[in-house]
Amino acid sequence: MPVFFIERGALQGKTVSLSGPLARHLKGSLRVRPGEHVWLAEAGGPRYEVRITAADHDRLTGQVLSTLPSPPPPLPRITVGLALIKGDGMDWAIQKATELGAEHIVPLVTARTVVRPKAARASQQARRWQNIALEAAQQSMRWDVPAVAEPTSFDAWCAESAATACRLILWEKPGGRSLGDRLRGTPRPASLALAIGPEGGFEPGEVDLAERRGFEAVSLGARILRSESAVLATLAIAQYEWGELG
């Protein structure tokens, strides 16, 4: 069973009280009943094995049986700057980025972005994406939940990434250095920012801007991938070379 993240204050001593959407999900979708065990966690904190002791109309109560302390944060701490994707591609990309260990996900507005966010819906959309990340973190048994930002301009995000130890931008320029070659055999940094463009890729001017901000241009080789597929491939390569995959 996956781990479920609880709000601060749900745990009082050894007793856990759950209400709201999480309680409804556990009772309704998963049919959790008194006597069953679930794993609960505070984002970035300990993980608790809990025996459910009572199931009321809108609440579950449980008793903590054991506690697992949270491990040190994995390195590198990964931020994905991802150009907005049309349709349900953005949902899928956020889900996979979460499963593959991204710590921050920043939707980007770039020159070739087809989707243009509406200011009136920005906060609502960000909350929806955050919930997708939460569900993916629970399913993959992460110790934390990545933060999903509201859409940001590409220029602003590049400037905000100045303190990141390693900054890479995907660009399909023929003959460019591959991501695997760039990472292989080099020391693992404390933080990594990955810029992934929209369908059609980044414009040359955007790559120039990023390079002036300290980004290095890399490619995924000869294959041209959809943006959401590039997210999966990029993070899998980074986690294989520098992280916790493979």
Stockholm file with secondary structure:
# STOCKHOLM 1.0

chainA/1-246         MPVFFIERGALQGKTVSLSGPLARHLKGSLRVRPGEHVWLAEAGGPRYEVRITAADHDRLTGQVLSTLPSPPPPLPRITVGLALIKGDGMDWAIQKATELGAEHIVPLVTARTVVRPKAARASQQARRWQNIALEAAQQSMRWDVPAVAEPTSFDAWCAESAATACRLILWEKPGGRSLGDRLRGTPRPASLALAIGPEGGFEPGEVDLAERRGFEAVSLGARILRSESAVLATLAIAQYEWGELG
#=GR chainA/1-246 SS CCEEECCTTSEETTEEEEEHHHHHIIIIISCCCTTCEEEEECTTSCEEEEEEEEECSSEEEEEEEEEECCCCCCSSEEEEEEECCSTTHHHHHHHHHHHTTEEEEEEEECTTCSCCCCGGGHHHHHHHHHHHHHHHHHHTTCSSCCEECCCEEHHHHHHHGGGCSEEEEECCCTTCCBHHHHHTTSCCCSEEEEEECCTTCCCHHHHHHHHHTTCEEEBCCSCCCCHHHHHHHHHHHHHHHHSSCC
#=GC SS_cons         CCEEECCTTSEETTEEEEEHHHHHIIIIISCCCTTCEEEEECTTSCEEEEEEEEECSSEEEEEEEEEECCCCCCSSEEEEEEECCSTTHHHHHHHHHHHTTEEEEEEEECTTCSCCCCGGGHHHHHHHHHHHHHHHHHHTTCSSCCEECCCEEHHHHHHHGGGCSEEEEECCCTTCCBHHHHHTTSCCCSEEEEEECCTTCCCHHHHHHHHHTTCEEEBCCSCCCCHHHHHHHHHHHHHHHHSSCC
//
